[in-house]
Amino acid sequence: MDTLDLARWQFAITTVYHFFFVPVTISLVAITAGLQTAWYRTGKEKYLRLTKFYGKLFLINIAMGVVTGLVQEFQFGMNWSDYSRFVGDVFGAPLALEGLLAFFLESTFIGLWIFGWERLPRLVHLGCIWMVVLGSQLSAYFILAANSWMQNPVGFRYNASRGRAELTDIWAVLTNKVVLVTYPHTIFAAFMVGGAFVAGVALWHLIRRPSVDREVFRTALKIGAVIVIAAGAGVAISGDQQGKVMTEVQPMKMAAAEALYETEKPASFSVFTVGTLDGSREIFSVKLPHLLSFLATGNFNGEVKGINSLQAAYEQLYGPGSYKPNIPLTYWTFRLMIGVGMASAVLAVWLLWTTRRGRAPARWLIWLAAPLPLLPLLANTFGWIFTETGRQPWLVFGLLPTASGVSPGTTSGEVITSLAGFTVLYGVLAVVEVKLMVRTIRGGLAGTDGPAPDSPDDAPDDAAKPLSFAY
């Protein structure tokens, strides 16, 4: 592989690894805030204990997320300097807002929340965790605004003498039609991960330790499963809107998602397709009539442009070359995103049904405790792989080809060396993350088994101890 291929592999590996932590952080902090709010309003000890328990897991996860995020920034300057130069003036505004506003809120109020137990008034302390939630949401929005500009460039002018895009309208960037549909879709998908994580941990405790904190973990299981189901509905609705916007701004991505080579009206959605190894044509397919037309246009008889006609149009617009993404990869990640996400929602419904009316989960369900959180996490990952690979061969759609964004002075040996170093670093971080998570999960809830207090002020001293964790 040449330097470009190696740089793309490195970017893919580091980005996917970092994104494992992102949806857990976004959703788990909000769930923790919700649990603390329930404790503040009801005074029930179980909500306080769940707040401390899942709050500690959130802290472990965000610490790892910050470390892996720093690696991404490093590789932009090392492997993608021409890309950074091209988008820097545009990206400077949303990413500065993310760092100076969103990350500042998160880091400041996380500290106040961790060390504010028994030091801050309860309402003020509760407000701190909600400020962290606000910071995480703002951070997600600003980063998605930058990514959405790569999908649909707006609010800029091209400076030919400097060879870069220059920002002219920050409001256009922040209200890009792509970010307006991508943000809710991403957040709902993140809550599917967080809800499944809460439910999976609770399920493990209910099966492995059925006599310990049974009612508390039953509450957590129910909360987690309901979040997965509600967020799954949000993902479906927002995903439908996102598909229509994607077809409008990147019709080739939708055509590649279906492996649709010729323009069709109406167009069918294939559940399963076998094609040639190079993805150049279809051999066999199982299809649902009219469905792709609705997903792409909102009309069951709408026209969907095919790969071949779009390729011809792009050659006239941009010049000779291939403007097709990797068709098999785009096709299957699109379906895996949908299928695995739907499977996690179905499992959540089934868990609620099997544990209704106080029923104990069957012991064989222990095999679902670990896969349950992984299913929506994998769906998130497949979704981002589809989003980024489906845009190829562009880094910035219609403006900057991927081959033009790589650093001109970087060699293959340098990329291989840094990739090996990142692999070792990420391997160590994975061991630390898993060890801390498993230890904390096995440790169970803090607090006593005595009667629940009548008000937050009557909470047991042990349950109100500050959060802490150590190696």
N, C-alpha and C positions, 0 to 999 in steps of 0.2 A: 504493500500500500504506500501511496505517496503521502506527502505532508498533509494535504487537504483531507484525505480519507482518515488519517490518524487523528487529526484535530477534530474531525466530526465525531469519531468514535469517543474521543476523550470528553467532548462536550456532552454527548448523549449519556455516557456512563455517570459523569459527575452530576448532571442535572437530574437524571432519574433517581439517583441515590439521594440527593438533597430533597427531592420532592416526596420521598417516603415520609419525611418528618413534617412537611408543611400541612397537609390536611388534618393530621392528628393534632397539631398545635392549634390551628384555627378553630377546630370544633371543640376540642377538650377544654380549652379555656372558657368558652361560652357555656359548656355543660357544667363546669365547675362553678361558674358564676351563678348559673341557675340553681344549682344545689345549695349554694350559700344563701341565695335569696330565699329559697324555701325554708331553710333553717331560721333565717332572720324573721320571717313572717309567721312561722308556725311554732318555733321553739322545739321542734322534735329533734332529738339527739341523732337519729339515723341520718338526717341530712347533713349535720355537722361532720359526722364521721366519714360520710361519703365525700364531702367537700375536701377534707384533709387527705383522704386516700387518693382520689383521682387528681387532686391538685398536685400532689407529689409526683404522680406519673406525668402530668403536664410539664412540670419543671424539668424533669429529666429529659423529656423529648425536646423542649425548646432549646435547652443547652446544646444538644447535639445538632439541632437544626441550624443554629447560629454558626457553629464551627464548620459544617459542611457548606453553608452559604458563602463563607469567606473564600473557599477554594474556587467557587465559580467566578468571583470577581478577579481573582488572580489569573485565571486562564483566559479571561477576556483580553487582558493586556498582553499576555504571552502568546496566545495562538490566533487571536482575532483582532489585531490592532487596526487593520483597515476597516473592519466592521465598526469598531469602537469610534474611529475617526469619522465615519460616515454618519452614524446615528447620534454621536455624542451631544450635539447641540440640542437635538430634540429630546433625547432621553434625560438630559441634565435636569430639566424641570420636574418631571414626575418622580424621578429617583431621588432628587434632593428633597422633595416633599415626603417621600417614603422614609428617608433617613432622618431628616430634621424634625418631622412632625410625628409620623406613625411610630417609628422605632424608638423615638424619644419617649413617647407615651408608654409604650410597652415596657421598656427597660426601667423607667422611673417608677412606674406604679407596680411593676412586679416586685421591685425591692420593697416598696412600702407595704405591699400585701404580705410578703414573706415575713418581714420583721415587725409588722403592725399588729399581730395577734397580741391581745391584752395591753397594747400600747395606744392604739387608736380607738376612738368611739366606734361602736359596731357598725353604725350606718356609714361612717366615713371609710371604715375598712372594707365594707361591702362595695362602696363606690370605687375603691381602688381596683378591684378585680374587674369591674365593668369598664373602667378606663383601659385596662389591658385588652379587653374584648374589642373596644373601639379602635385601639391602636392596631390590633391584628387585622381588623376589617379594612382600615385605611391602608395599611401596608399591602394587603392583597389587591386592593383596588388600584393603587398607583403602579404596582408591578404589572398587573394585567393591562393597564392602560398603555404601558410601554410595549408589552408584547402585542397588544392589539394593533398598535401602530405598524408593527412589522407585517401584520396580516392585511391591513387596510390603511396605508399612509394618508394622513390628513393634516391640515394646519401647518404646512411647511412650504418652503421654496427651495429649489435646488441651486446651489452656488457652484457653477461649473468651474470657476477659477480655483476654488478650494476643494472641489470634488466631494462635497458633503451636503446633506440636507440641513436646513436651518429653520428653526422654529419661528413661526409667524403668529400662531394662535393656540395658546395652551388650552383654552376652553374647548377648541375643536378636538384636541388630543384626548382630553378627559371625558368628552362626551361622544367619542367615536362610537358609531353604531355597533361595532364589534365588541367593545368592552361593555356596553350596556347589556348585551346578552351573555357574554362570557362570564362576567362577574357573578351573577346569580347562579349560573350553571356550576361554576367552580365551587362556590360556597355551599350549595346544596350537596354536591358530591363530597365535599369535605365533611359535612355533617353525617353523611352515610358512614364514612370511615369512623368518626368519633363515636357515633351511636353503636356501631358494631363492636368497637373496642370496649365500650362500657358494658355492653351485653355479654361479650365473650368472657371478660374477666369475671363478671358476676356468675355466669354459667359454670365456670371452672370451680369457683368456691362453693356453689350450691351442690355440685356433684362430689367434689373431693372432700369437702368439710360441711356436710349437710346439717350438722348440729350447731355450727358456729355462725352467728350473725345471719341466720337463715332469712328472717324477714327483711333485714336491711339489704341483702343482696337480691332478694326477690324484687324489691323496689327498684334497684339499679338495673336488673334485667328488663323489667317492664319499661323503664324510662329509655334505656338504650334501644330496645326493639321498636318502640313507638317513634323515636327519632329517626331510625333507619327507614321506616315506612313513610313517614311524612316527608323526609328529605328525598326519598326515592321518587315520590310524586312530583316534588319540585324539580328534580333532575329531568324527569320526563317532559314536563311542561317547558322548562327553560331550554332543554335540548332541542325541542321541536322549533322554538324560535331561533335558536342559534343555527340550526341547519338551513333555515330559509335565508338568514343573513349571509351565511357562508356561501350559499349558492349564488347570491347576488354579487359578492365581492371576490370570491375565488371559485368560479364554476368548475375549474379543473379538479379541485380538491373533492367536490361532491361527485364528479364523474369517476374519479379514482376510487372513492369510497365504495362505489357500486361496481367498479370494473366495467363501466358502461362505455363501450367503444364507439357506438353509433348513436346519434341523436334519436330519442324516442319521445313519442307523444301519443298516449300516456306511457309512462315508464314504470316498470315493475321493480320491486325490491327483492334481491336474491338472498335467501336464507343461507344457501350453501352453493359455492361455485368451484368447479375445477377448471383451471386454465393452463396454458403453456407455462413452462418454467420461467420464461422471460416476461410473463405477464402481458403478452402482446395480443392474445385473443382467448376467448372463452371456449371451453370444450363441452362442459355440462353444467347445468345450473337448476336449482329449485327456486322458483320465484313466487312472490305474492303480487298479483296484478294491481296496478295503479298506485301502490303504496309509495314508491320513490317519488312520483309526481307530487303527492301530497306533502311528503317530507321536505321536498326542495322548493315547492312553489305555493303550497297551501291549497292547491287545486288538484283533485284526483285525476284530471285529464290534462294537467300542465305539461309543457315541453321541458325536457331536461337535455342539455347539450352533452354530446358524447366526446370522448377523449380525442378521437381522430379529427373532428371538426374544430375543436378548441386548439389542438396542436397546429392546425393549418392557420387559424386566426392569429395565434401567438407568433408564428413565424413571420407573418406579414407585419405585425405590430412591433416585435422586438428583434427580428432578424433570424437567421438560420440557427438551428440548435434544437435539442430535445427539451420540451417543457413539461414532460410527464414525470410525476413522482414515481417512486417504487410502488407499482400497482399491487402486487401481492401483499406487501407490508401494510399499505394503506387500507386495503380491503379487509384484511383480517383483524387489524387493530381496531377498526371501526366496529366490527361485529363482536369482538371480545369485550370491548368497552360496554356495549349495550347488554350482551348476554350475561357477563359476570356481574354487572351492576344489578340486573333484574334478578339474578339468582340470590344475591345477598338480601334483597327486599323480600323475596319469597321465603327465605330461611327465617327472617325476622317475624313474618306473619305466622309461620309454622311454630316458632318458639313461643309466641304469645298464646297460641292455641293449645299447645301441649302442656303449658304450665298454668292454664286458667284455673280459677277457683282454688288456688292454693295447692295445686298438684305439684309434686316434686318431679323435676326432669329425670328421665331415664338415664341410667349410668352410662349407656353407650353414647349419649350425647356429648360426653367429654371430648370426643373426636371432633366436635364442631367448635369447641372453645377457641382453639388457635386459628383454624381456617376462617371463622366468621369475620374477624376484623380484616383478614388479608384479602377477602374477596372484593370489597369496595375499594381497598387500597390498590389492588391490581387493576380494577376498572378505571380508577383515576390515572394510573400510569399508562394504560393503553390509550386513554383519551388524549394525554399529552403527547405520546409518541405519534398518534394519528395527526394531531394538530400541527406538529412541527415537521414531520416528514411529508405530510400532504401539501405543504407549502413549497417544497422543493421544485425546481432548482433555485429558489429565491431565498435569500436571507430577509430582505425587505421586498415584499411582493411588487413586481413590476419595476423595481428601481435598482436593487443590488443583488446580483447573483451570488450564490454561496461561494463559488470559486474566487470571487473578487474580494471576499472579506477576510481571508486568511492572512496572517502576518507574513510579509514577504521575506523577512530575514530568518524565520524559524525553520529549522531542519527537521527531518524525520527522526533523527537520533535524539534531538532535544525533546520532541513530543513523546517518544517512547520512554525516555528517562523520567519525565514528569508524570506520565501515566503510571509507570511502575511505582513511583513514589506515592501518588494519590491512592493507588490500589492498596499499598501497605497501610497508609494512614486510615483509609476507609475500613479496612479489615480490622484494625485496632479499635476504631470507633464503634464498629458493629458489635464487637465482643463486649465493650464497655456498656453500650446501650442495652443489649440483651441481658447482660448480667444484672445491671441496675434495675431494669424493668421486672425481670423474673424475681429478684430478691424482694422488691417492693410489693409485687403482687402476692407472693407467697406469705409475706409478713402480715397481710390482712389489714383489718381496720384498727385504728387506735380507739381508745375509750374504754368504758366499762360495760358490764352486762346488767347494770342496775336499771331501775325504772327511768324512763325518759323524763327530762325536766319539763316543767310547765312553761318555761320561758327561756330565751337565750341566756339570760343572766344566771339561770340555775344549771347551766351545762356543767358536767363534771370537769374538774380541773385537768384530768388526764386527756380528755377529749379536746381541750382548748390549748394544748401545748403547741408551740410554734412548729411550722413545717421545717424539716431538715432531712438531709440524706448524705451519705458518705460512702466511699468505697470500702 
